[in-house]
């Protein structure tokens, strides 16, 4: 599961609209829609951090990082 799917899953599980998430993290509703659809290349780390903070998850979880994987 990638970043797009995790954001979408978190947003829908919490019952939030695109607009509510966008307002919470300071971007446009269209930007959140594009992010969830994989249409936004290389979202800023600051935005990803704000989304993780909003949902109370770690950056590692949100980006799908496997902390047990060998370097």
N, C-alpha and C positions, 0 to 999 in steps of 0.2 A: 504494500500500500504506500503510495507516494504522498507528498505534501498536499496535493490537490484533494485527494480523497480524505485525508485526515481532517483538513479544514472543513470540508463539506460535512463529514460525519459529526464533528464536534458542533458545528453550527446547527445542523438539523436536530441532533440529539437534545440540544439546549432549547430548541424551538425558536431560534433567532432568525430573523430575516436578513437578507443581504445588507439592507440599510442599517439595521441595528449593529451588526458587526462592523460595518464601515464606519459608523459614527463612533463606536468604541475605540477603534484603532486609528482614526483620523485619515481615512482615505475615502474615495468615492465608492458608491454601490457598484458601479461598473467595474472598478478595479477588483473588488472582491469576486464578482462574477467571473471576470477574466482569469483570476488566480485559480478559482475552483475548476475552471474548464481547461487549465493548462495553457492558456493563451498569453500568459505573462512570463517572459523569459527572465530568469534571475531576479526574483523579488529581493528587495533589500533585506539585509539581515535585521535591520531595525524594525521593519514591518513584521517579519517572521517572529521576532522577539515580542512585539506588542500583541500579536495574535496568541502566542503561547501564554503570555502573562494574562491576557483576557480570559482564557479558558483554564488557567491554572495547571498547565502541563509544561513539561520540559521541552527545550529546543530539540533535544535528541529524539524525543517521542514524535514531535511534530514533523521533523524532517525524515523520520524513519531510520535513524542511525542505529546500527547494531553495536552497542558498547562492548559486546563480548567478542566481536570479530577481531581476528589478528590484524595488526597494522600492515 
